Amino acid sequence: MRYVARDNQGKIVAIFDRPHQAAPEAMNENDPEMVAFVTGTASEEALRQHLQNSEADLLRILEDLINVLIDNNLILLTDFPPAAQRKLMQRQGIRDKLRSGGRGPGGR
C-alpha cells in the first residue's frame, strides 16, 4: 500500500510509502492510476482494467444502497420489475447463507 498526494485537479503528484500529511490517501500499488503515474503513461487499457476491476465493488455498493432504501421504507422490493426482484432476493439469500456459514434449515 502506498499513499498519494494530489494536485488541485486531482492528479497524483507524489507517492509515499507511509501516511503523510500531504498524502493521506491510501492506494494499491497495482492501481492503474498509480502505475500510470510511475511509468508516465496512462494507457487506455489500464484505465479500462481499472473500471472492470472496480465493477464488483460498485455492484456491492448498489446492493447495499438498495437494502438501506428498502429497510428504511423509502422503496419497496415490489417497486422493482419481477426479474430484478428475483435477482435481488437470490443474492440476498446467498449472502445470508454465507453469513451463517452455509448452514441452512436443518444444517449443523
N, C-alpha and C positions, 0 to 999 in steps of 0.2 A: 504494500500500500504506500502511495506517495501523497503528498499534499501540494495543491496548486494555488498559485496566486494568479489573479485575473486582472485585466485592464478594464477600463470603463465600458468597453464594447463586449466584455465577457470572454475575451480570448485569453488563453493561458500565456503568461509572460514569465513564469518561473515555476520550478519544481523543487520541493524539499523532501527529505527522507523522514521528517518528523513534523508534527504540527508546528506552525509558526504563526505569529501574529498576522503576518501578511498573507498567509496561506492556510486558512482553516479548513478548506475543502479537501476531503479525502477522495482519492481516485485510484482505481485499479490500474496497475502498470500496463495491462493489455487493452485498456480503453482506447478506442480509435483516435479520440481527440488527443490523448497523451502520446500515442505513437506518432501521430501527425506532427505534434509539436517537436518531439525529439528528433524525428527524421527530416522535418522541414517539408513534408508533403502530406496533404490531406486528400488521399485518393478517394474517388467516388465509391470504390469497392469497400474501403474501410468504413466509410460513413454508412453504406448500406448494411454492412455486417453489424455495425453498432445498433442500427434500428432493429434488425432482425433479432439480435440478442436481447434487446430490451422489451420485445413484444410480450414475453411471458410475464414479466414484471408488471407491465401495463394491464394485461388481462386480469391479473390478481387484484390490482388496484380497482379496476372497474367492478369486479365481482364484490369486493368489499364495499364499494360505494353503493351498489345495488342493495346489498344486505342491510346497510345502515339506513337507506331510504325506506326499505320495507319495514325494518324494525321500528322506525320512528313514524310509521303510518303515513309517510309522505307519498308513497306509491304503493300499489298493491301488486302482488305477483300476477294477478289476473289482468293487470293493465298491459302485460306483455303478450305478444302473439303466442299461440299454443306451442309452437316449436321452440321458442325462446324459453317458455316456462319449463318445458321438459329438460332442456339443456341445463338451465339453472338448477333445477331440482336434482338432476343426475350428478352434477358437480358438487352440490351441497352434500348429497348422500355419500359420495366418495370421500369428501373432506371429513365428514362425521366418522366414517369407518376408520380413516387414518388416525384421527384424533383418539379414537377408542382403542387403538392398537389392533384394528382389524377384527375386533370382537363384535359380532352382530348378535341378534337374538339367538339364544341357545349356545353362544360361543363361550369359550372359557377364558 
